[in-house]
């Protein structure tokens, strides 16, 4: 599995830790080991430009997800290989998750938890969007956030971080979050009201 982390935000972020989280999520979701993921950290002006261009909304947002390949989701109670049936698994590019650490820092203060917990939450949330999960409808919301909470709890337990288990869980996807066009493959996702 190839996970590329690029930090263009001007903010120090533990890139190795973020790559480890992404690998944990993709492994848990049984994504093909030859799949590729890109995580890009950008500053507020760059995120604002992306938010305006792709979502038509002013101001920066916390996370955007840009899915690349159509993926097969696992069936309830089972796991899929998350690759199109006619695709070469070596060529499966999941897409890009773009995170703005400055927005994440402000949200972490509001939520009363650590900035790294917020960035972990945003990364996990973005990856789930790349895998086809959405939260526009109540049942989708419950499924996606339940999965997100489970993945983050397992990641924290793996790292021995019991203090952060509840931090930031269940917060992504407020009513102000998703913009028009979300939930369709190949279109970007956003989750902050600005």
Secondary structure, 3 states (H helix, E strand, C coil): CEEEEEEECCCCCCHHHHHHHHHHHHHHCCCCCCCEEEEEEECHHHHHHHHHHHHCCCCCCCEEEEECCCCCCCCCCCCCCCCCCCCCHHHCEEEEEEECHHHHHHHHHHHCCCHHHHHHHHHHHHHHHHCCCCCCCHHHHHHHHHHHHHHHHHHHHHHCCHHHCCCCCCCCCCCCCCCCCCCCCCCCEECCCC
